[in-house]
Amino acid sequence: MDQILHQPLIVLFGIIFLGIALGSIQIKGLSLGLSGVLFAALLAGHHGLKIPGGVGSLGLALFVYCVGLSAGNRFFSSLAKQGSKLAILSAIIVGAGAIVTCLFGKLLGVPGGISSGIFAGACTSTPALAAASEVMSTVTGQSSGVSIGYGIAYPFGVVGVVLFVQLIPRLFKFNLTEEARNFKGGSNGSIATKLIRVTREDLNGTNISTCRIMDKIHCRITRIVKDNRLFPLTPRDEFHPGVEILVVGTKKDLRMAADYLGEMCDNPYAIDTDHERRELILTSPSYAGKTIKELDLLSNDSIIISRISRLGFTFIPTGSTILQRNDVLTVVGTSEKIDQYAQKIGHRSSAINATDIMSLAFGLCAGIILGMVEVGLPGGASISLGTAGGPLIVALIMGHFGKFGPFVGYIPRPSRVLLQDLGLVFFLADAGIKGGADLVVTVQQYGITVFLMGMLVTCIPMFLAYVIGMRYFKMNILECLGGICGGMTSTPALGAIASKTDSQAPVVSYATAYPVALILMTLGAKTIISVLGA
């Protein structure tokens, strides 16, 4: 057994295995997830076990680069939109969390390293943990306090946000079903298709493409029955009593569409989905940033976008939906028109499923080199972005522009998630091993203080964001709670609120707020160390 425990590779993957097993344990729907690796590594480090050198740096570079790629296509656009409510909400959450951490760190005498770890754990932000760990390693040569602070604050960080989004609607007696019905920003529930026969006489002769009621119902009409076959909709098609159309939407919205247009029917018409429907990825920077209404796709391109997949979530677009780079669009039209539209938006079939290893290596090399660049400060001091900052900046730029010469800034989501998770568990294992040696002493000295401080850092920013979002931004409760989940980078909390409603509003808000919070938290962690000292 001693021989096995002295093999660093075995220890590394043993920690990852046990940590993920620990993280998969659910108590009332809550679990540690991949952060369980940190707790397993802290225990291993406490017992003096070792893992291969350099694993933490490799994991950190991979993790932050993949995070940057996933956020890049939304981060700059979110910052560029003046008055973007969700971007501002994220900034409020992160800023308040950093301020509360600094105040109580000063008041309670908690060092900057531990305080930055508390901030990262309370906000469940592994990028913040990575940034703080690197700064502490550079300044003091060790980062154990950061990992320990994170480990103590993280459990309540997870539980606290989940409880918040579940208790707020109950405390203030919100009817989430009614709120979902009143929200105008997105579609509700799982997506389906249904054939509807039009019976309304007053719609006779109305052009289907100009009927905006479908936007309000959050449905898309994609096909029409002609000669006992479902054909893609054209700009000339009109409503007539008896005409049958194919509508895409959620079950609830489809019922509303049927009530408005006529009645549902189940006639088995032929449909050519192999040639008349395709998934296209939008890569052209000049095409992104425009609304579907502004583009008038049916008139200009003779196609319909029936659904959009963005950051792993699929939803029904409306006329006000803004297309963004790396959106995967489900397009309906003739084969010829789809081919033409694919060229227009810069679609590359290989981009959806293929990972360009050369581009990945280029981006990581460029990021690590950028992180090594020293920038002089007044007084003779200097600062660098480091392994946490350099790859992140390069990935944000690559993710935003999509291409740099022959190198592409896109990795398919399954591959990106695998690389991101692999990098994360490598980094967490390394951070835990280094922090484990000082675990007992630190917990004995700061344990209760750190936990209570973490609770305050979790709760105060959420309550502040809720008040500002509801009172001053006049948000819908679902939009506000989704934005808070994104601002706290809490996917478990998003799952908790999403399970209470069919509305996509929390998902869309989360996807908008999350990238901004992700980046700002890395800056917040570094700021805390500079304010409180290493």
C-alpha positions as CSV (number, residue, x, y, z in Angstrom):
1,M,0.0,0.0,0.0
2,D,2.9,2.4,0.9
3,Q,4.3,1.8,-2.6
4,I,1.0,2.7,-4.2
5,L,0.6,5.9,-2.1
6,H,4.1,7.0,-3.2
7,Q,3.2,6.9,-6.9
8,P,2.1,10.5,-7.7
9,L,0.0,9.6,-10.7
10,I,-2.0,7.0,-8.8
11,V,-2.5,9.5,-6.0
12,L,-3.7,12.2,-8.5
13,F,-6.3,10.0,-10.2
14,G,-7.3,8.4,-6.8
15,I,-8.0,11.9,-5.5
16,I,-10.0,12.7,-8.6
17,F,-12.0,9.5,-8.4
18,L,-12.7,9.8,-4.6
19,G,-13.5,13.5,-5.0
20,I,-16.0,13.0,-7.8
21,A,-17.6,10.2,-5.9
22,L,-17.9,12.5,-2.9
23,G,-19.3,15.2,-5.1
24,S,-21.9,13.0,-6.6
25,I,-23.6,12.3,-3.2
26,Q,-26.8,14.3,-3.1
27,I,-28.6,15.5,0.1
28,K,-32.0,16.9,-0.7
29,G,-30.9,17.5,-4.3
30,L,-27.7,19.3,-3.3
31,S,-24.2,18.0,-4.1
32,L,-20.6,19.3,-4.1
33,G,-20.0,18.4,-7.8
34,L,-16.4,18.6,-9.0
35,S,-15.5,20.6,-5.9
36,G,-15.5,17.4,-4.0
37,V,-12.1,16.9,-5.5
38,L,-10.8,19.8,-3.4
39,F,-12.0,18.2,-0.2
40,A,-10.5,14.8,-1.1
41,A,-7.2,16.6,-1.9
42,L,-7.2,18.6,1.3
43,L,-7.4,15.3,3.2
44,A,-4.7,13.7,1.1
45,G,-2.4,16.8,1.6
46,H,-3.0,16.6,5.3
47,H,-1.6,13.1,5.3
48,G,1.5,14.1,3.3
49,L,0.6,12.6,-0.1
50,K,2.0,14.0,-3.3
51,I,0.9,14.4,-7.0
52,P,3.0,15.1,-10.1
53,G,4.5,18.6,-10.3
54,G,3.1,21.0,-12.8
55,V,-0.4,19.4,-12.8
56,G,-1.9,22.5,-11.2
57,S,-0.5,24.9,-13.7
58,L,-1.6,22.7,-16.6
59,G,-5.1,22.3,-15.2
60,L,-5.4,26.1,-14.5
61,A,-4.4,27.0,-18.0
62,L,-6.9,24.5,-19.6
63,F,-9.7,25.5,-17.2
64,V,-9.5,29.3,-17.6
65,Y,-8.9,29.0,-21.4
66,C,-12.1,27.0,-21.8
67,V,-14.0,29.3,-19.5
68,G,-12.9,32.3,-21.6
69,L,-13.9,30.6,-24.9
70,S,-17.4,29.9,-23.5
71,A,-17.8,33.5,-22.2
72,G,-16.1,35.4,-25.0
73,N,-19.0,35.5,-27.4
74,R,-21.1,37.2,-24.7
75,F,-18.8,39.0,-22.4
76,F,-17.8,42.0,-24.6
77,S,-21.3,42.4,-26.0
78,S,-22.8,42.4,-22.4
79,L,-20.3,45.1,-21.3
80,A,-20.9,47.1,-24.5
81,K,-24.7,47.4,-23.9
82,Q,-25.2,50.5,-21.9
83,G,-27.8,50.0,-19.2
84,S,-27.8,46.2,-19.6
85,K,-29.7,45.2,-16.5
86,L,-28.3,41.8,-16.1
87,A,-24.7,42.9,-16.6
88,I,-25.1,45.6,-14.0
89,L,-26.7,43.1,-11.7
90,S,-23.7,40.8,-12.0
91,A,-21.4,43.7,-11.3
92,I,-23.4,44.6,-8.2
93,I,-23.3,41.0,-6.9
94,V,-19.5,40.7,-7.4
95,G,-18.7,44.2,-6.2
96,A,-20.8,43.8,-3.0
97,G,-19.2,40.4,-2.3
98,A,-15.7,41.8,-2.6
99,I,-16.6,44.8,-0.4
100,V,-18.2,42.6,2.3
101,T,-15.2,40.3,2.2
102,C,-12.7,43.2,2.6
103,L,-14.8,44.8,5.4
104,F,-15.1,41.7,7.5
105,G,-11.6,40.6,6.6
106,K,-10.3,43.8,8.2
107,L,-12.8,43.7,11.1
108,L,-12.1,40.0,12.0
109,G,-8.4,40.0,11.1
110,V,-8.6,37.4,8.5
111,P,-5.6,37.4,6.1
112,G,-6.0,38.3,2.4
113,G,-5.3,34.7,1.2
114,I,-8.0,33.2,3.4
115,S,-10.4,36.0,2.7
116,S,-10.0,35.7,-1.1
117,G,-10.7,32.0,-0.7
118,I,-13.8,32.8,1.3
119,F,-14.9,35.1,-1.5
120,A,-14.4,32.5,-4.1
121,G,-16.1,29.8,-2.0
122,A,-19.1,31.9,-1.0
123,C,-19.7,32.8,-4.6
124,T,-18.9,29.2,-5.8
125,S,-16.4,30.7,-8.3
126,T,-13.5,28.4,-9.2
127,P,-12.0,31.0,-11.6
128,A,-11.8,33.3,-8.6
129,L,-10.1,30.5,-6.6
130,A,-7.6,30.1,-9.4
131,A,-6.8,33.8,-9.7
132,A,-6.4,34.1,-5.9
133,S,-4.2,31.0,-5.6
134,E,-1.9,32.2,-8.4
135,V,-1.5,35.7,-6.8
136,M,-0.7,34.2,-3.4
137,S,1.8,31.7,-4.9
138,T,3.6,34.5,-6.7
139,V,3.7,36.8,-3.7
140,T,4.3,34.4,-0.8
141,G,5.3,31.1,-2.5
142,Q,2.3,29.2,-1.2
143,S,-1.5,29.4,-1.5
144,S,-2.8,27.0,1.2
145,G,-4.9,29.7,2.9
146,V,-6.9,30.3,-0.3
147,S,-7.8,26.7,-0.7
148,I,-8.8,26.3,2.9
149,G,-10.9,29.5,2.9
150,Y,-12.6,28.2,-0.2
151,G,-13.2,24.8,1.2
152,I,-14.9,26.1,4.4
153,A,-17.0,28.7,2.6
154,Y,-18.0,26.7,-0.4
155,P,-20.7,24.3,1.1
156,F,-22.9,27.2,2.3
157,G,-22.1,29.1,-0.9
158,V,-23.9,26.2,-2.8
159,V,-26.7,25.7,-0.3
160,G,-27.3,29.4,0.4
161,V,-28.0,30.4,-3.2
162,V,-30.3,27.4,-3.7
163,L,-32.2,28.2,-0.6
164,F,-32.4,31.9,-1.5
165,V,-34.0,31.3,-4.9
166,Q,-36.5,28.8,-3.5
167,L,-37.5,30.8,-0.4
168,I,-37.8,34.3,-1.9
169,P,-40.9,33.4,-4.1
170,R,-42.5,31.8,-1.0
171,L,-41.7,34.6,1.4
172,F,-43.1,37.3,-1.0
173,K,-45.9,35.1,-2.3
174,F,-45.0,35.1,-6.0
175,N,-47.1,32.8,-8.2
176,L,-44.4,31.5,-10.5
177,T,-46.9,30.2,-13.0
178,E,-48.5,33.6,-13.3
179,E,-45.1,35.3,-13.5
180,A,-44.0,33.0,-16.3
181,R,-47.2,33.8,-18.2
182,N,-46.6,37.6,-17.8
183,F,-42.9,37.5,-18.7
184,K,-42.3,38.6,-22.3
185,G,-38.6,37.7,-22.7
186,G,-38.6,34.1,-23.7
187,S,-40.3,30.8,-24.3
188,N,-41.5,28.3,-21.7
189,G,-40.8,24.6,-21.2
190,S,-39.6,21.8,-23.5
191,I,-39.9,22.4,-27.2
192,A,-42.3,20.4,-29.4
193,T,-44.0,20.8,-32.8
194,K,-47.8,20.6,-33.5
195,L,-50.0,20.8,-36.6
196,I,-52.7,23.5,-36.3
197,R,-55.7,24.0,-38.6
198,V,-56.6,27.7,-39.0
199,T,-60.3,28.4,-38.5
200,R,-60.4,32.1,-37.8
201,E,-62.3,34.0,-40.5
202,D,-60.8,37.4,-39.6
203,L,-57.3,36.1,-40.5
204,N,-58.3,35.2,-44.1
205,G,-55.7,36.7,-46.5
206,T,-53.3,37.8,-43.8
207,N,-49.6,37.2,-44.6
208,I,-48.2,34.7,-42.2
209,S,-44.8,36.3,-42.0
210,T,-46.2,39.6,-40.9
211,C,-48.4,38.1,-38.1
212,R,-46.6,39.2,-34.9
213,I,-48.9,37.4,-32.5
214,M,-46.6,34.4,-32.7
215,D,-43.9,36.4,-31.1
216,K,-46.1,37.2,-28.1
217,I,-47.1,33.6,-27.8
218,H,-43.4,32.5,-28.2
219,C,-44.1,30.2,-31.1
220,R,-42.6,29.9,-34.6
221,I,-44.6,28.8,-37.7
222,T,-42.1,26.9,-39.9
223,R,-44.2,24.9,-42.4
224,I,-47.5,24.9,-44.3
225,V,-49.5,22.0,-45.9
226,K,-49.7,22.1,-49.7
227,D,-50.6,19.1,-51.9
228,N,-50.7,16.8,-48.8
229,R,-47.1,17.6,-47.9
230,L,-45.5,19.9,-45.3
231,F,-43.4,22.5,-47.2
232,P,-41.2,25.2,-45.6
233,L,-43.0,28.5,-45.2
234,T,-42.4,31.2,-47.9
235,P,-42.9,35.0,-47.7
236,R,-46.1,34.7,-49.9
237,D,-48.0,32.2,-47.7
238,E,-51.2,33.5,-46.1
239,F,-53.7,32.4,-43.5
240,H,-57.0,30.9,-44.8
241,P,-59.7,29.0,-43.0
242,G,-58.8,25.3,-43.3
243,V,-55.1,25.8,-44.0
244,E,-52.8,23.7,-41.8
245,I,-49.5,24.9,-40.5
246,L,-46.7,23.4,-38.4
247,V,-45.9,25.4,-35.3
248,V,-42.8,25.0,-33.0
249,G,-43.1,25.9,-29.3
250,T,-43.6,24.5,-25.8
251,K,-46.8,22.5,-25.0
252,K,-48.3,25.4,-23.1
253,D,-47.5,27.9,-25.9
254,L,-48.7,25.6,-28.6
255,R,-52.1,25.3,-26.8
256,M,-52.3,29.1,-26.8
257,A,-51.4,29.2,-30.5
258,A,-54.1,26.7,-31.2
259,D,-56.7,28.7,-29.2
260,Y,-55.8,31.8,-31.2
261,L,-55.5,30.3,-34.7
262,G,-58.0,27.4,-34.6
263,E,-57.5,23.8,-33.5
264,M,-54.9,21.2,-33.3
265,C,-55.0,18.3,-35.7
266,D,-52.9,15.1,-36.2
267,N,-53.0,14.5,-40.0
268,P,-49.9,12.4,-41.0
269,Y,-48.4,14.6,-43.8
270,A,-45.1,13.8,-45.5
271,I,-42.1,16.0,-44.3
272,D,-38.5,16.2,-45.6
273,T,-36.5,17.0,-42.5
274,D,-33.3,15.6,-44.0
275,H,-33.0,18.3,-46.7
276,E,-35.3,21.1,-45.4
277,R,-34.0,21.4,-41.8
278,R,-30.4,21.8,-40.6
279,E,-28.3,23.0,-37.7
280,L,-26.0,25.9,-38.6
281,I,-23.4,27.6,-36.4
282,L,-23.2,31.4,-36.6
283,T,-19.5,32.4,-36.8
284,S,-19.6,35.7,-38.8
285,P,-18.9,38.7,-36.6
286,S,-20.6,41.1,-39.0
287,Y,-23.9,39.1,-38.9
288,A,-24.1,38.7,-35.1
289,G,-25.6,41.3,-32.9
290,K,-28.8,41.8,-34.9
291,T,-32.4,40.9,-34.0
292,I,-34.4,38.4,-36.0
293,K,-37.0,41.1,-36.7
294,E,-34.3,43.4,-38.1
295,L,-32.9,40.6,-40.3
296,D,-36.4,39.7,-41.7
297,L,-35.2,36.3,-42.6
298,L,-38.2,34.9,-44.4
299,S,-38.4,37.9,-46.8
300,N,-34.6,38.2,-47.3
301,D,-33.4,34.6,-47.1
302,S,-36.5,32.5,-47.4
303,I,-35.7,30.6,-44.1
304,I,-37.1,30.4,-40.6
305,I,-35.0,29.9,-37.4
306,S,-37.1,27.6,-35.3
307,R,-34.9,27.4,-32.3
308,I,-31.5,28.5,-31.0
309,S,-29.0,26.6,-28.8
310,R,-26.8,28.9,-26.7
311,L,-24.4,28.0,-23.9
312,G,-26.0,24.6,-23.7
313,F,-29.6,25.9,-23.5
314,T,-32.2,25.7,-26.4
315,F,-35.0,28.1,-26.7
316,I,-37.6,29.5,-29.2
317,P,-36.5,32.9,-30.6
318,T,-38.8,35.8,-31.0
319,G,-38.5,38.9,-33.2
320,S,-36.5,40.7,-30.5
321,T,-34.0,37.8,-30.0
322,I,-30.4,39.0,-30.8
323,L,-28.3,36.5,-32.7
324,Q,-24.9,36.0,-31.2
325,R,-21.7,34.4,-32.4
326,N,-21.5,30.6,-31.9
327,D,-25.2,30.3,-31.6
328,V,-26.4,27.0,-33.1
329,L,-29.4,27.8,-35.2
330,T,-32.0,25.2,-36.3
331,V,-33.0,26.5,-39.7
332,V,-36.0,25.5,-41.9
333,G,-36.1,26.1,-45.6
334,T,-35.4,24.6,-49.0
335,S,-32.0,22.9,-49.3
336,E,-30.8,25.6,-51.7
337,K,-31.9,28.5,-49.4
338,I,-30.3,26.8,-46.4
339,D,-27.0,26.4,-48.3
340,Q,-27.1,30.1,-49.2
341,Y,-27.9,31.2,-45.6
342,A,-25.1,28.9,-44.3
343,Q,-22.5,30.8,-46.4
344,K,-24.0,34.2,-45.2
345,I,-23.6,33.5,-41.5
346,G,-20.1,31.8,-41.9
347,H,-21.3,28.3,-41.0
348,R,-18.6,25.6,-41.0
349,S,-19.9,22.1,-40.7
350,S,-16.7,21.0,-39.0
351,A,-17.1,23.7,-36.4
352,I,-20.1,22.0,-34.7
353,N,-18.4,18.7,-33.7
354,A,-14.7,19.0,-34.4
355,T,-12.0,20.3,-32.0
356,D,-9.0,22.0,-33.6
357,I,-6.1,20.8,-31.5
358,M,-3.7,23.2,-33.2
359,S,-5.9,26.2,-32.4
360,L,-6.2,25.0,-28.8
361,A,-2.4,24.7,-28.5
362,F,-1.9,28.1,-30.2
363,G,-4.4,29.8,-27.8
364,L,-2.8,28.2,-24.7
365,C,0.7,29.2,-25.8
366,A,-0.3,32.7,-26.6
367,G,-2.1,33.0,-23.2
368,I,0.7,31.7,-21.2
369,I,3.2,34.0,-22.9
370,L,0.9,37.0,-22.4
371,G,0.6,36.0,-18.7
372,M,4.4,36.2,-18.4
373,V,4.6,39.8,-19.6
374,E,5.6,42.1,-16.8
375,V,4.0,45.5,-16.7
376,G,5.9,48.2,-14.8
377,L,4.1,50.1,-12.0
378,P,5.1,53.4,-10.3
379,G,7.7,52.8,-7.6
380,G,9.6,50.1,-9.5
381,A,7.0,47.4,-8.9
382,S,5.6,45.2,-11.7
383,I,2.6,43.1,-12.3
384,S,1.7,40.3,-14.7
385,L,-1.5,38.5,-15.7
386,G,-0.1,35.1,-14.8
387,T,-1.4,31.7,-15.9
388,A,-4.9,32.5,-14.6
389,G,-5.1,35.9,-16.5
390,G,-3.2,35.4,-19.7
391,P,-5.0,32.4,-21.2
392,L,-8.3,33.9,-20.0
393,I,-7.7,37.2,-21.9
394,V,-6.6,35.4,-25.1
395,A,-9.6,33.0,-24.9
396,L,-12.0,35.9,-24.4
397,I,-10.6,37.6,-27.6
398,M,-10.6,34.3,-29.5
399,G,-14.1,33.6,-28.4
400,H,-15.3,37.0,-29.3
401,F,-13.7,37.3,-32.8
402,G,-14.0,33.6,-33.5
403,K,-10.8,33.4,-35.6
404,F,-7.2,34.7,-35.6
405,G,-5.6,33.9,-38.9
406,P,-5.9,30.2,-39.4
407,F,-6.7,29.6,-35.7
408,V,-10.3,29.3,-34.6
409,G,-11.7,30.3,-31.2
410,Y,-14.4,27.7,-31.0
411,I,-14.5,24.3,-29.4
412,P,-17.7,22.2,-29.5
413,R,-19.5,22.2,-26.2
414,P,-18.9,18.5,-25.3
415,S,-15.2,18.8,-26.0
416,R,-14.9,22.2,-24.2
417,V,-16.8,20.9,-21.1
418,L,-14.5,17.8,-21.0
419,L,-11.3,19.9,-21.2
420,Q,-12.7,22.5,-18.7
421,D,-13.7,19.8,-16.2
422,L,-10.4,18.0,-16.6
423,G,-8.4,21.2,-16.1
424,L,-10.6,22.0,-13.1
425,V,-10.0,18.7,-11.3
426,F,-6.3,18.9,-12.0
427,F,-6.2,22.4,-10.5
428,L,-8.4,21.5,-7.5
429,A,-6.3,18.4,-6.7
430,D,-3.1,20.5,-6.8
431,A,-4.6,23.3,-4.7
432,G,-6.0,20.8,-2.1
433,I,-2.7,18.9,-1.8
434,K,-0.9,22.2,-1.1
435,G,-3.5,23.4,1.4
436,G,-3.9,20.2,3.2
437,A,-0.7,20.5,5.2
438,D,-2.0,23.6,7.0
439,L,-5.6,22.5,7.2
440,V,-5.9,21.7,10.9
441,V,-4.0,24.7,12.1
442,T,-6.0,27.1,9.9
443,V,-9.4,25.6,10.8
444,Q,-8.5,25.7,14.5
445,Q,-7.6,29.4,14.3
446,Y,-10.2,30.7,11.8
447,G,-12.9,27.9,11.4
448,I,-16.0,29.5,12.8
449,T,-15.0,33.0,11.8
450,V,-14.4,31.9,8.2
451,F,-17.7,30.0,8.0
452,L,-19.8,33.0,9.3
453,M,-17.9,35.4,7.1
454,G,-18.6,33.1,4.1
455,M,-22.4,33.1,5.0
456,L,-22.4,36.9,5.0
457,V,-20.5,37.1,1.7
458,T,-23.0,34.7,0.1
459,C,-26.2,36.4,1.5
460,I,-25.6,40.1,1.4
461,P,-24.9,40.5,-2.3
462,M,-28.0,38.4,-3.2
463,F,-30.4,40.4,-1.1
464,L,-28.9,43.6,-2.5
465,A,-29.2,42.4,-6.0
466,Y,-32.8,41.2,-5.4
467,V,-33.9,44.7,-4.1
468,I,-32.2,46.6,-6.9
469,G,-33.4,44.1,-9.6
470,M,-37.0,44.2,-8.5
471,R,-37.4,47.7,-7.3
472,Y,-35.1,49.8,-9.6
473,F,-34.8,47.6,-12.7
474,K,-38.4,46.4,-12.5
475,M,-37.5,42.9,-13.4
476,N,-39.8,39.9,-13.5
477,I,-39.1,37.7,-10.5
478,L,-38.0,34.8,-12.8
479,E,-35.6,37.1,-14.7
480,C,-34.2,38.5,-11.4
481,L,-33.6,35.1,-9.8
482,G,-32.0,33.8,-13.0
483,G,-29.7,36.8,-13.0
484,I,-28.8,36.3,-9.4
485,C,-27.9,32.6,-10.1
486,G,-25.7,33.8,-13.0
487,G,-24.2,36.6,-10.8
488,M,-23.3,34.0,-8.2
489,T,-22.2,31.5,-10.9
490,S,-24.5,28.9,-9.3
491,T,-25.7,26.3,-11.7
492,P,-27.3,24.2,-8.9
493,A,-29.4,27.2,-7.9
494,L,-30.5,27.7,-11.6
495,G,-31.6,24.1,-11.6
496,A,-33.6,24.7,-8.4
497,I,-35.5,27.7,-9.8
498,A,-35.9,26.1,-13.2
499,S,-37.5,23.0,-11.6
500,K,-40.2,25.3,-10.2
501,T,-41.4,26.7,-13.5
502,D,-41.7,25.9,-17.2
503,S,-40.4,29.3,-18.1
504,Q,-37.1,29.8,-19.9
505,A,-36.7,33.2,-18.4
506,P,-34.3,32.1,-15.6
507,V,-32.2,30.2,-18.1
508,V,-31.8,33.1,-20.5
509,S,-31.1,35.6,-17.7
510,Y,-28.5,33.2,-16.2
511,A,-26.8,32.8,-19.5
512,T,-26.5,36.6,-19.9
513,A,-25.3,37.4,-16.3
514,Y,-23.0,34.4,-15.9
515,P,-20.1,35.4,-18.2
516,V,-19.9,38.9,-16.8
517,A,-19.7,37.6,-13.2
518,L,-17.2,34.9,-14.2
519,I,-14.7,37.5,-15.3
520,L,-15.4,40.1,-12.6
521,M,-14.9,37.5,-9.9
522,T,-11.3,36.9,-10.9
523,L,-10.6,40.6,-10.6
524,G,-12.5,40.7,-7.3
525,A,-10.3,38.0,-5.8
526,K,-7.1,39.8,-6.8
527,T,-8.5,43.0,-5.4
528,I,-9.2,41.5,-2.0
529,I,-5.6,40.3,-1.7
530,S,-4.3,43.7,-2.7
531,V,-6.5,45.4,-0.1
532,L,-6.0,43.0,2.8
533,G,-2.5,42.1,2.0
534,A,-1.0,38.6,1.3
